[in-house]
Amino acid sequence: MAKSEDILKKIISHAKEYGFVFPSSEIYDGLSAVYDYGQYGVELKNNIKDYWWRSMVQHHENIVGIDSAIFMHPTIWKASGHVDAFNDPMIDNKDSKKRYRADVLIEDQIVKIEGKIKKEVDKARKRFGDSFDEEKYLSENPRVLGYNEKIEGIKNRLYPAMDGNDLEAIRQLIIDLDIADPVSGSKNWTDVRQFNLMFSTRIGSLSETSNEIFLRPETAQGIFVNFLNVQKTARMKIPFGIAQIGKAFRNEIVARQFIFRMREFEQMEMQFFVRPGEELKWFEYWKEERMKWHLSMGIPAGKYRFHDHDKLAHYANAASDIEFDFPFGFKELEGIHSRTDFDLAAHEQYSGKKLQYFDPELNESYVPFVVETSLGLDRTFLSVLSHAYTEEKLEDGSERVVMHFSPVLAPIKATILPLIKKDGLPEKALQIFDTLKFDYMCQYDEKDSIGRRYRRQDAIGTPYCITVDHQTQEDNTVTIRERDSMKQDRIGIDKIRTVIDERLKTDP
Ligand code: ATP
């Protein structure tokens, strides 16, 4: 088994064992690509939401939030292009009976070739040492040039085929590239078919025929259709943003990699409305801002990278993803898109209502352009969880699993532990718990030996364990154990707050 798969498996089982993420409907053998968040998972998720909301809404005088409904008028999805174009091309392997996204199979080939280029560069760097000029090597080495030509060749066939909805050409590319089913190795493929990713349901009485509605596949449209409501009632001046956190639903063909690709998930989106012509400036601004936000969570910069899109969606004139180095490699975490006036103009057309902004400085009305930042909450959760997960060998030869969460995201900030379950220590510990519980998410734990209790807190990433012992009753001091260093200090009860606050200072 590949090492990365091994790590992902460990993270999944840790997430289940410690109440972060459970498979949905588990007692009925689960429901594919649907997950439930447990007692610590929901705290971590709420902390991530709060961290995002504070940085986007609270810290910007020109961004406000909304919470729009999941059900919306079905024509919205016609206007947005989702009814006609929110499709993925799928292909089945006749032998393994597995279904794949045809474009993903092809893009995986490109990633493989890029991996070969990287290997060549690494080899050359070792060979040439300090004198190695990577740029020159990339532009001159015949093997690298050959690989790049191959990648270009694939892209030049894939993108026009995707744009032109030429399913036969996509299939032919899979055949020509000799792509095999990653599970069975078989090359016995069906035709490529289009598959719409929206879930539909019915509203009202069953006898009506035209009552089909969709579960929203993105939260963005709820913002667009409320654009004027918000602009007018909050008296917003362009440039301004509307943010929203909420559920989205996609009937994903390939549902794998744990909570990375789910059929029900959450998005944290912000649509920023700007003057036409200024969108690319704002696009660059938000690219940078969003990267800064990710880095502020304490995860090293090497774990993130931008991926600028060669192939743009029908609504965009620039697009870039922030990718994260998940246990299964670099994959999209957040999309930053310059969506032009596509959405607002389409809603004007379909609804027959004007969605224009009067710009007092220019003394004219126009349909604003939009730059969107669209982040998956569950993917952020997975990035934080997978980075935090660490197996450590301790000096005494024992091992511990510790979640090195940034304290601001940690589900529990402090746990209060009586050393033993008698002599008035539990009562004293509960008193401390009662004074801290209004400001921090705390726990009280008296079960098992103190060592096992510390391990349990390490496994859920609690930054501080506060232990009440016999000395506490004499001088009102406790020991405070720090998660990462495992160092224990003796401090007065009145100092606990200062220590915790110091660690929580990180701000988005
Ligand atoms: P992908 O190419 O991985 O399918 P996408 O480009 O379709 O993603 P967007 O439509 O840009 O994704 O959605 C914005 C964000 O929502 C993504 O960056 C991702 O973090 C999140 N997201 C999208 N689909 C899913 C899903 N099925 N499960 C979890 N998160 C998702």
Boltz pocket constraint, residues with backbone or C-beta under 6 A from the ligand:
constraints:
  - pocket:
      binder: B
      contacts: [[A, 218], [A, 250], [A, 252], [A, 259], [A, 260], [A, 261], [A, 262], [A, 263], [A, 265], [A, 266], [A, 267], [A, 332], [A, 333], [A, 334], [A, 335], [A, 374], [A, 375], [A, 376], [A, 377], [A, 378], [A, 379]]
      max_distance: 6.0
